């Protein structure tokens, strides 16, 4: 019964019902009018024929007695069929004995005069009592003796009206029955149309499964009518729509995959990337840009660039690129982190996303390397200049005559030997550092007794410490085995002890500690020297970097010892760190790999090196 809720059903049935009612009403009115007119004509013709027969029979009788009998006989016979008959003169007055008087009506008198003059007259009039129509037929009756007389025949239409009503009622009942039959037929037709349409409407929604929708369309397409053709067309459209949807979904997946890949690539870049439009609204912002420019998560796509970046030089450069439509570049330093950043702004000249792409790169390490290069060149120059200057001065003095004085010549030659040795050590240190950095140095990693290496270095540096009046101490484990290259390990211990001795004043102490902490062997070198200021600690492992350059040169250092220690530790997967406090001394700690294990007794030792 869902078709009762269909607007189309009620439109079809209602429109048919209304139009059919109007058509049947018009048809009944026309039919009734035609029947009434036809019955009146037949009744008139019948009355005229009766009047003509009466006149002929009356004209054939010559005596008054026969005439009177004829009139009465006709009146009696006509009364049975609701006719009234009179014989009147030209004025409408009766000329024979009548059972009832002639109605005193002007219409009757007019009909009598017209019939006397023309021979016949037919008139219609309304009864004053009930309003029924009355037929008046007047026909002249001529005789040889006397003036013409008129036979006046009146017929009451009451019976005829009753017949008309019966016919009209029968026609109305037939029309109503026909109308109901037509409405029922239209209802069935409308149900046949609305039902499939409702089924299609319910099953063509997006919530319905594709198989169910196709089965419905296939069932309706079997009707072999216009609805079947529509269902067939919808089936073809459904197939085409599904193909298009699949194509669009595949294109969307590919586009989304491409966008995700591009976003992932851009987010994984170490360079910051920002895309803006012509109004400097942010279109894209990767993670590196947020990190380099310290942009918070609140700022994103759609925000203005000045909301994310507060550096006037950056904003002016981007604005200039958008205005001139040319590539612009800028190198600046951030105020908070102190990073050196290089920015390139490349305008996007065409397309709906016209604007600019900003690429930001961190060049802090490059600038640091450039500074190290400058310091290295400067350090090498100074380190080479000092001994070469001494050698040249001594050589010039000897050539100018000091060679004849053996004591003076010996002293100058001794200085030349010392400075040559210094140059040699400097060159050897640079070559060793270069080999370690380039990976060409060959290392042999094996278990090495750290105690034996330390004892050997202490013996070799004992005279140096004694000459500076510095006492050497060894503490901690009596034995410690590490996995390392023996020569590299000897270089590390030697450079750390030599550095500590050089920076410890007279009567000071240098302590070498062997320990085992958190599963890793540890070598620590402590001194009671002048210490290192906090601002110098990050750079003391750089080559040729000295806290006090003049005093360091006086102590004979090359400025490469700690740099070599750092690179050797890195090669052996060990870590080196420093802790210092000005005026209270410095401690260097080397932590070796966990594979190294302690050996011998775990009891501590503490003794002075002779």
C-alpha positions as CSV (number, residue, x, y, z in Angstrom):
1,X,0.0,0.0,0.0
2,X,3.0,2.3,-0.3
3,X,1.5,3.6,-3.5
4,X,-1.1,5.5,-1.4
5,X,1.7,7.8,-0.3
6,X,2.8,8.5,-3.9
7,X,2.1,12.0,-5.2
8,X,2.2,10.7,-8.7
9,X,-0.5,8.2,-8.0
10,X,-2.9,10.8,-6.7
11,X,-2.0,13.1,-9.5
12,X,-2.9,10.5,-12.1
13,X,-6.1,9.2,-10.4
14,X,-7.2,12.6,-9.2
15,X,-6.7,14.2,-12.6
16,X,-8.6,11.4,-14.3
17,X,-11.4,11.5,-11.8
18,X,-11.9,15.2,-12.2
19,X,-11.7,15.2,-16.0
20,X,-14.0,12.2,-16.2
21,X,-16.6,13.8,-13.9
22,X,-16.6,16.9,-16.0
23,X,-16.8,14.9,-19.2
24,X,-19.6,12.7,-18.0
25,X,-21.5,15.7,-16.5
26,X,-21.3,17.4,-19.9
27,X,-22.3,14.2,-21.7
28,X,-25.3,13.7,-19.4
29,X,-26.4,17.3,-19.9
30,X,-26.2,17.0,-23.6
31,X,-27.9,13.7,-23.8
32,X,-30.7,14.8,-21.5
33,X,-31.2,17.9,-23.6
34,X,-31.2,15.9,-26.8
35,X,-33.6,13.3,-25.5
36,X,-36.0,16.0,-24.2
37,X,-35.9,17.8,-27.5
38,X,-36.4,14.6,-29.5
39,X,-39.3,13.5,-27.3
40,X,-41.0,16.9,-27.6
41,X,-40.7,16.7,-31.3
42,X,-42.2,13.2,-31.4
43,X,-44.9,14.3,-29.1
44,X,-45.6,17.3,-31.2
45,X,-45.7,15.3,-34.4
46,X,-48.0,12.7,-32.8
47,X,-50.4,15.4,-31.6
48,X,-50.4,17.1,-35.0
49,X,-51.2,13.7,-36.6
50,X,-54.1,13.2,-34.2
51,X,-55.4,16.7,-34.9
52,X,-55.2,16.1,-38.6
53,X,-57.1,12.8,-38.3
54,X,-59.8,14.4,-36.1
55,X,-60.2,17.2,-38.6
56,X,-60.5,14.9,-41.5
57,X,-63.1,12.7,-39.8
58,X,-65.0,15.8,-38.7
59,X,-65.0,17.3,-42.2
60,X,-66.4,14.0,-43.5
61,X,-69.5,14.3,-41.3
62,X,-72.2,16.8,-42.4
63,X,-74.8,16.7,-39.6
64,X,-74.4,18.3,-36.2
65,X,-75.5,15.2,-34.4
66,X,-72.7,13.2,-36.0
67,X,-70.3,16.0,-35.4
68,X,-71.2,16.2,-31.7
69,X,-70.8,12.4,-31.4
70,X,-67.5,12.5,-33.2
71,X,-66.1,15.2,-30.9
72,X,-67.2,13.4,-27.7
73,X,-65.8,10.1,-29.0
74,X,-62.4,11.7,-29.7
75,X,-62.5,13.5,-26.4
76,X,-63.1,10.3,-24.5
77,X,-60.4,8.4,-26.4
78,X,-57.8,11.2,-26.1
79,X,-58.4,11.6,-22.4
80,X,-57.1,8.2,-21.8
81,X,-53.7,9.4,-23.1
82,X,-53.8,12.8,-21.3
83,X,-55.0,14.8,-24.4
84,X,-57.8,17.4,-24.3
85,X,-59.8,18.3,-27.4
86,X,-62.0,21.3,-28.1
87,X,-63.7,22.6,-31.2
88,X,-63.6,26.4,-31.1
89,X,-64.2,29.3,-33.4
90,X,-61.7,32.0,-34.5
91,X,-62.0,33.7,-31.1
92,X,-61.2,30.6,-29.1
93,X,-64.8,30.0,-27.9
94,X,-66.2,26.5,-27.9
95,X,-68.7,25.7,-30.7
96,X,-69.7,22.3,-29.4
97,X,-70.9,20.8,-26.2
98,X,-67.8,20.2,-24.1
99,X,-67.2,18.3,-20.9
100,X,-64.9,21.1,-19.7
101,X,-64.5,24.7,-20.7
102,X,-61.7,25.9,-22.9
103,X,-59.0,27.6,-20.8
104,X,-59.1,31.3,-21.1
105,X,-55.6,31.8,-22.1
106,X,-54.2,34.3,-24.6
107,X,-51.9,31.7,-26.0
108,X,-54.9,29.5,-26.9
109,X,-56.8,32.3,-28.5
110,X,-53.7,33.4,-30.4
111,X,-53.3,29.8,-31.6
112,X,-56.9,29.6,-32.7
113,X,-56.7,32.8,-34.7
114,X,-53.4,31.8,-36.3
115,X,-54.9,28.4,-37.3
116,X,-58.0,30.1,-38.7
117,X,-55.8,32.3,-40.8
118,X,-53.0,29.9,-41.7
119,X,-54.7,26.5,-41.4
120,X,-52.5,25.1,-38.6
121,X,-50.7,26.4,-35.5
122,X,-48.4,24.7,-32.9
123,X,-47.6,26.5,-29.6
124,X,-46.0,25.7,-26.2
125,X,-47.2,27.3,-22.9
126,X,-46.5,26.8,-19.2
127,X,-49.2,25.7,-16.8
128,X,-49.7,28.4,-14.1
129,X,-50.3,25.8,-11.4
130,X,-47.3,23.5,-11.6
131,X,-45.2,25.1,-14.4
132,X,-45.3,22.1,-16.7
133,X,-45.1,22.6,-20.4
134,X,-48.4,22.2,-22.4
135,X,-48.5,21.5,-26.1
136,X,-51.1,23.3,-28.1
137,X,-52.0,22.1,-31.6
138,X,-54.6,24.1,-33.5
139,X,-55.9,23.0,-37.0
140,X,-58.7,24.6,-39.0
141,X,-61.7,22.5,-39.8
142,X,-63.5,23.8,-42.9
143,X,-67.1,22.9,-43.8
144,X,-69.5,23.9,-46.6
145,X,-72.0,25.4,-44.2
146,X,-70.8,28.1,-41.9
147,X,-67.6,29.7,-40.8
148,X,-64.4,27.8,-40.3
149,X,-63.9,26.1,-37.0
150,X,-60.6,25.2,-35.2
151,X,-59.8,21.9,-33.6
152,X,-57.8,22.7,-30.5
153,X,-55.7,19.8,-29.0
154,X,-53.9,20.3,-25.7
155,X,-51.4,17.8,-24.3
156,X,-50.0,17.9,-20.8
157,X,-46.2,17.1,-20.7
158,X,-46.2,15.7,-17.1
159,X,-45.9,12.1,-18.1
160,X,-43.3,13.0,-20.6
161,X,-41.3,14.8,-17.9
162,X,-41.5,11.8,-15.7
163,X,-40.2,9.7,-18.6
164,X,-37.3,12.2,-19.0
165,X,-36.4,11.9,-15.3
166,X,-36.4,8.1,-15.4
167,X,-34.2,8.2,-18.5
168,X,-31.9,10.8,-16.9
169,X,-31.7,8.8,-13.7
170,X,-30.8,5.6,-15.6
171,X,-28.2,7.5,-17.6
172,X,-26.8,9.0,-14.4
173,X,-26.5,5.6,-12.8
174,X,-24.8,4.3,-15.9
175,X,-22.4,7.2,-16.0
176,X,-21.5,6.8,-12.3
177,X,-20.9,3.1,-12.8
178,X,-18.8,3.8,-15.9
179,X,-16.9,6.4,-13.9
180,X,-16.1,4.0,-11.1
181,X,-15.0,1.4,-13.5
182,X,-12.7,3.9,-15.2
183,X,-11.3,5.1,-11.9
184,X,-10.5,1.5,-10.9
185,X,-8.8,0.9,-14.2
186,X,-6.8,4.1,-13.8
187,X,-5.9,3.1,-10.2
188,X,-4.6,-0.2,-11.4
189,X,-2.7,1.5,-14.2
190,X,-1.3,4.1,-11.8
191,X,-0.2,1.3,-9.4
192,X,1.5,-0.4,-12.3
193,X,3.4,2.8,-13.0
194,X,4.0,4.1,-9.5
195,X,5.1,0.7,-8.0
196,X,8.2,0.2,-10.2
197,X,9.1,3.9,-9.8
198,X,8.9,3.6,-6.0
199,X,11.1,0.5,-6.1
200,X,13.6,2.3,-8.3
201,X,13.6,5.3,-6.1
202,X,14.2,3.2,-3.0
203,X,17.0,1.1,-4.5
204,X,18.8,3.8,-6.4
205,X,20.1,5.5,-3.2
206,X,23.8,5.4,-2.2
207,X,23.0,3.3,0.9
208,X,21.8,0.4,-1.2
209,X,24.3,-2.3,-2.3
210,X,25.4,-2.3,-5.9
211,X,24.2,-6.0,-6.5
212,X,20.8,-5.2,-5.0
213,X,20.4,-2.2,-7.2
214,X,21.4,-4.1,-10.3
215,X,19.0,-7.0,-9.6
216,X,16.1,-4.5,-9.2
217,X,16.9,-2.8,-12.5
218,X,17.2,-6.2,-14.2
219,X,13.7,-7.2,-12.9
220,X,12.1,-4.0,-14.1
221,X,13.8,-4.1,-17.5
222,X,11.9,-7.4,-18.2
223,X,8.6,-5.5,-18.5
224,X,9.1,-4.8,-22.2
225,X,7.5,-1.3,-22.0
226,X,8.7,2.2,-21.5
227,X,9.5,1.6,-17.8
228,X,11.6,-1.4,-18.9
229,X,13.4,0.8,-21.3
230,X,14.0,3.3,-18.5
231,X,15.3,0.5,-16.2
232,X,17.6,-0.7,-19.0
233,X,18.9,2.8,-19.5
234,X,19.4,3.2,-15.8
235,X,21.3,-0.1,-15.7
236,X,23.7,1.2,-18.4
237,X,24.0,4.4,-16.5
238,X,24.7,2.5,-13.3
239,X,27.5,0.5,-15.0
240,X,29.0,3.7,-16.5
241,X,28.6,5.5,-13.1
242,X,30.4,2.6,-11.3
243,X,33.2,2.6,-13.8
244,X,33.6,6.4,-13.5
245,X,33.5,6.1,-9.7
246,X,36.2,3.4,-9.7
247,X,38.3,5.5,-12.1
248,X,37.9,8.6,-9.9
249,X,38.6,6.6,-6.8
250,X,41.8,5.2,-8.4
251,X,42.8,8.7,-9.5
252,X,42.1,10.0,-6.0
253,X,44.2,7.2,-4.5
254,X,47.0,7.9,-6.8
255,X,46.7,11.7,-6.2
256,X,46.6,11.1,-2.4
257,X,49.5,8.7,-2.6
258,X,51.5,11.3,-4.7
259,X,50.6,14.0,-2.2
260,X,51.5,11.9,0.8
261,X,54.8,10.9,-0.9
262,X,55.6,14.5,-1.7
263,X,54.7,15.5,1.8
264,X,56.8,12.7,3.3
265,X,59.7,13.7,1.1
266,X,59.4,17.3,2.0
267,X,59.0,16.6,5.7
268,X,62.0,14.3,5.6
269,X,64.2,17.0,4.1
270,X,66.7,18.7,6.3
271,X,66.0,22.0,4.4
272,X,63.0,23.9,5.4
273,X,60.4,24.4,2.7
274,X,57.6,27.0,2.8
275,X,55.2,27.7,0.0
276,X,53.2,31.0,0.0
277,X,50.7,32.6,-2.4
278,X,50.8,36.1,-3.8
279,X,49.1,37.4,-0.6
280,X,51.8,35.7,1.5
281,X,49.4,33.1,2.9
282,X,51.1,29.9,3.8
283,X,50.2,27.0,1.5
284,X,52.7,24.4,2.8
285,X,55.1,24.2,5.7
286,X,57.4,21.2,6.4
287,X,58.8,20.1,9.8
288,X,62.3,21.4,9.0
289,X,61.0,24.9,8.4
290,X,59.1,24.8,11.8
291,X,62.3,23.7,13.5
292,X,64.7,26.2,11.8
293,X,62.4,29.2,12.3
294,X,60.9,28.0,15.6
295,X,57.3,28.1,14.2
296,X,54.7,26.6,16.6
297,X,52.1,24.0,15.8
298,X,49.3,26.7,16.0
299,X,50.6,28.2,12.8
300,X,49.7,26.3,9.7
301,X,48.2,26.4,6.2
302,X,46.1,29.6,5.7
303,X,48.0,31.8,8.1
304,X,49.8,34.9,7.0
305,X,53.6,34.6,6.8
306,X,54.2,37.4,9.2
307,X,52.3,35.4,11.8
308,X,54.9,32.6,11.6
309,X,58.2,34.6,10.9
310,X,59.1,37.7,12.9
311,X,62.4,38.4,11.1
312,X,62.0,41.6,9.0
313,X,64.8,40.7,6.6
314,X,63.1,37.4,5.8
315,X,59.8,39.0,5.2
316,X,61.3,41.8,3.1
317,X,63.2,39.3,0.9
318,X,60.1,37.2,0.2
319,X,58.0,40.3,-0.5
320,X,60.7,41.5,-2.9
321,X,60.7,38.2,-4.8
322,X,56.9,38.3,-5.1
323,X,57.0,41.9,-6.4
324,X,59.8,41.5,-8.9
325,X,59.0,37.9,-9.8
326,X,62.7,37.1,-9.5
327,X,64.7,34.7,-7.3
328,X,66.1,36.3,-4.1
329,X,68.5,34.9,-1.5
330,X,69.5,35.9,2.0
331,X,71.8,34.6,4.7
332,X,70.9,35.5,8.3
333,X,71.4,34.4,11.9
334,X,68.5,33.5,14.2
335,X,68.4,35.5,17.4
336,X,67.3,32.8,19.8
337,X,69.3,29.7,18.7
338,X,72.1,31.6,16.9
339,X,71.9,29.4,13.8
340,X,73.3,30.6,10.5
341,X,70.5,30.1,7.8
342,X,70.7,30.5,4.1
343,X,67.3,31.3,2.4
344,X,66.5,31.1,-1.3
345,X,63.1,32.4,-2.6
346,X,62.0,31.2,-6.0
347,X,58.8,32.7,-7.4
348,X,56.0,30.5,-8.9
349,X,55.0,32.5,-12.0
350,X,52.1,30.5,-13.5
351,X,49.2,28.3,-12.4
352,X,46.4,28.7,-9.9
353,X,48.9,28.5,-7.0
354,X,51.1,31.4,-8.1
355,X,53.3,32.7,-5.3
356,X,56.8,31.6,-4.1
357,X,58.7,28.7,-2.7
358,X,61.1,29.4,0.2
359,X,63.9,27.0,0.8
360,X,65.9,27.5,4.1
361,X,69.1,25.6,4.8
362,X,71.1,25.4,8.0
363,X,74.7,26.5,7.2
364,X,75.9,26.7,10.8
365,X,78.1,23.6,10.4
366,X,79.5,25.0,7.1
367,X,80.3,28.3,8.7
368,X,81.8,26.4,11.7
369,X,84.0,24.4,9.3
370,X,85.0,27.6,7.5
371,X,85.9,29.1,10.8
372,X,87.9,25.9,11.6
373,X,89.6,26.1,8.3
374,X,90.6,29.7,8.9
375,X,91.8,28.8,12.4
376,X,93.6,25.8,11.0
377,X,95.4,27.9,8.4
378,X,96.1,30.5,10.9
379,X,97.3,28.0,13.5
380,X,99.5,26.2,11.0
381,X,101.0,29.5,9.9
382,X,101.7,30.5,13.4
383,X,103.1,27.1,14.4
384,X,105.4,27.0,11.4
385,X,106.3,30.7,11.6
386,X,107.7,30.5,15.1
387,X,110.3,27.7,14.7
388,X,111.2,28.8,11.2
389,X,111.8,32.3,12.5
390,X,114.1,31.0,15.2
391,X,115.9,28.7,12.8
392,X,116.4,31.6,10.3
393,X,117.6,34.0,13.0
394,X,120.1,31.4,14.4
395,X,121.3,30.6,10.8
396,X,121.8,34.3,10.0
397,X,123.7,34.8,13.2
398,X,125.9,31.9,12.6
399,X,126.6,33.0,9.0
400,X,127.4,36.5,10.1
401,X,130.4,35.2,12.3
402,X,129.0,33.5,15.4
403,X,130.2,30.2,13.9
404,X,133.7,31.0,15.0
405,X,132.7,31.1,18.6
406,X,132.2,27.5,19.6
407,X,130.1,28.2,22.7
408,X,127.8,30.6,20.9
409,X,127.6,28.4,17.8
410,X,126.7,25.4,20.0
411,X,123.9,27.3,21.6
412,X,122.5,28.5,18.3
413,X,122.8,25.0,16.8
414,X,121.0,23.6,19.9
415,X,118.1,26.0,19.2
416,X,118.1,25.1,15.6
417,X,117.9,21.4,16.6
418,X,115.0,22.1,19.1
419,X,113.0,24.0,16.6
420,X,113.6,21.4,13.9
421,X,112.4,18.7,16.3
422,X,109.3,20.9,17.0
423,X,108.7,21.2,13.3
424,X,109.0,17.5,12.8
425,X,106.6,16.7,15.7
426,X,104.2,19.2,14.2
427,X,104.3,17.7,10.8
428,X,104.1,14.1,12.2
429,X,101.1,15.1,14.3
430,X,99.4,16.7,11.2
431,X,100.1,13.6,9.1
432,X,98.8,11.3,11.8
433,X,95.6,13.4,12.3
434,X,95.1,13.4,8.5
435,X,95.5,9.6,8.3
436,X,93.0,9.1,11.2
437,X,90.5,11.5,9.7
438,X,90.7,10.0,6.2
439,X,90.5,6.4,7.4
440,X,93.9,5.4,5.9
441,X,95.4,4.7,9.3
442,X,95.6,0.9,9.9
443,X,94.4,-0.2,13.3
444,X,94.6,-3.6,14.9
445,X,92.0,-4.1,17.6
446,X,92.9,-6.7,20.2
447,X,92.7,-7.0,24.0
448,X,95.4,-4.7,25.4
449,X,96.5,-4.4,29.0
450,X,95.9,-0.7,29.8
451,X,98.1,-1.0,32.9
452,X,101.2,-1.9,30.8
453,X,100.5,1.0,28.4
454,X,100.0,3.5,31.2
455,X,103.2,2.2,33.0
456,X,105.2,2.7,29.8
457,X,103.9,6.2,29.2
458,X,104.5,7.2,32.9
459,X,108.1,6.0,32.6
460,X,108.7,8.0,29.4
461,X,107.1,11.2,30.8
462,X,108.5,10.9,34.3
463,X,111.6,13.0,33.5
464,X,109.5,15.7,31.9
465,X,107.2,15.9,34.9
466,X,110.3,15.9,37.3
467,X,111.8,18.8,35.3
468,X,108.6,20.8,35.8
469,X,108.4,19.7,39.5
470,X,105.0,18.0,38.9
471,X,104.2,14.7,40.7
472,X,102.5,11.9,38.8
473,X,100.1,9.5,40.5
474,X,98.3,6.3,39.4
475,X,95.1,5.1,41.2
476,X,92.3,2.6,40.7
477,X,92.4,-0.9,39.4
478,X,95.8,-2.7,39.2
479,X,94.9,-4.2,35.9
480,X,92.4,-3.3,33.1
481,X,92.0,-4.9,29.7
482,X,90.5,-3.0,26.8
483,X,89.8,-3.9,23.1
484,X,91.9,-1.3,21.2
485,X,94.9,-0.6,19.0
486,X,97.9,-0.6,21.3
487,X,99.7,2.2,19.5
488,X,96.6,4.4,19.3
489,X,96.0,3.7,23.0
490,X,99.6,4.7,23.8
491,X,99.1,7.9,21.8
492,X,95.9,8.8,23.7
493,X,97.5,8.2,27.2
494,X,100.6,10.0,26.2
495,X,98.8,13.1,24.8
496,X,96.5,13.4,27.8
497,X,99.4,13.1,30.3
498,X,101.6,15.5,28.3
499,X,98.8,18.0,28.1
500,X,98.1,17.7,31.9
501,X,101.8,18.1,32.7
502,X,102.2,21.2,30.5
503,X,99.2,22.9,32.1
504,X,100.1,22.1,35.7
505,X,102.2,24.5,37.6
506,X,105.2,23.6,39.9
507,X,104.3,21.6,43.0
508,X,101.2,20.4,41.2
509,X,99.8,16.9,40.9
510,X,98.7,14.8,37.9
511,X,96.6,11.7,38.7
512,X,95.9,8.8,36.3
513,X,92.8,6.7,37.3
514,X,91.8,3.3,36.0
515,X,88.3,2.2,36.8
516,X,85.4,0.1,35.6
517,X,82.0,1.9,35.6
518,X,78.6,0.6,34.3
519,X,80.3,-2.2,32.6
520,X,82.8,0.0,30.7
521,X,86.5,0.5,31.3
522,X,87.4,4.2,32.1
523,X,90.7,6.0,31.9
524,X,90.8,9.4,33.7
525,X,93.6,12.0,33.8
526,X,93.2,14.7,36.5
527,X,95.5,17.7,37.2
528,X,95.6,20.5,39.6
529,X,96.4,23.1,36.9
530,X,94.9,26.4,36.0
531,X,91.7,24.9,34.6
532,X,89.7,25.8,31.5
533,X,87.0,28.5,31.3
534,X,83.5,27.2,30.4
535,X,83.3,29.1,27.1
536,X,86.4,27.3,25.9
537,X,85.4,23.7,26.7
538,X,83.4,23.0,23.5
539,X,86.4,23.9,21.3
540,X,89.4,22.4,23.1
541,X,89.4,19.3,20.9
542,X,89.8,21.4,17.7
543,X,93.1,21.4,16.1
544,X,95.5,24.3,17.0
545,X,92.9,25.7,19.4
546,X,94.5,27.1,22.5
547,X,93.0,28.7,25.5
548,X,96.2,30.8,26.1
549,X,98.1,30.9,22.8
550,X,101.2,32.6,24.0
551,X,101.7,30.5,27.1
552,X,100.9,27.3,25.1
553,X,103.6,28.1,22.6
554,X,106.1,28.7,25.4
555,X,105.2,25.2,26.8
556,X,106.1,23.7,23.4
557,X,102.7,22.3,22.4
558,X,101.7,21.7,18.8
559,X,97.9,22.2,19.4
560,X,97.1,18.9,17.8
561,X,97.3,16.5,20.8
562,X,93.7,16.7,21.9
563,X,92.4,16.7,18.3
564,X,94.3,13.4,17.8
565,X,92.9,12.0,21.0
566,X,89.3,12.8,19.9
567,X,89.7,11.2,16.5
568,X,91.4,8.1,17.9
569,X,88.7,7.6,20.5
570,X,86.1,7.9,17.8
571,X,87.8,5.3,15.7
572,X,87.9,2.9,18.6
573,X,84.3,3.6,19.5
574,X,85.3,5.2,22.7
575,X,84.1,8.5,24.1
576,X,86.2,11.4,25.5
577,X,84.9,14.1,27.7
578,X,86.4,17.0,29.8
579,X,85.4,18.5,33.0
580,X,87.2,21.6,34.4
581,X,86.9,24.5,36.8
582,X,89.2,27.5,36.5
583,X,91.8,27.5,39.3
584,X,91.0,24.0,40.5
585,X,92.2,21.8,37.6
586,X,90.9,19.6,34.8
587,X,89.8,16.0,34.3
588,X,89.7,14.2,31.0
589,X,87.8,10.9,30.9
590,X,88.0,8.2,28.2
591,X,85.2,5.6,28.3
592,X,86.0,2.4,26.2
593,X,83.6,-0.1,24.7
594,X,81.7,-2.5,26.9
595,X,83.4,-5.5,25.3
596,X,86.5,-4.6,27.4
597,X,86.6,-6.6,30.7
598,X,88.6,-6.0,33.9
599,X,91.4,-8.5,34.7
600,X,93.1,-9.4,37.9
601,X,92.1,-8.2,41.3
602,X,89.5,-5.5,41.7
603,X,91.3,-3.9,44.7
604,X,92.5,-0.3,44.2
605,X,96.0,0.9,44.1
606,X,97.5,4.3,44.8
607,X,101.2,4.9,44.4
608,X,103.5,7.7,43.2
609,X,105.5,7.2,40.0
610,X,109.2,7.6,40.7
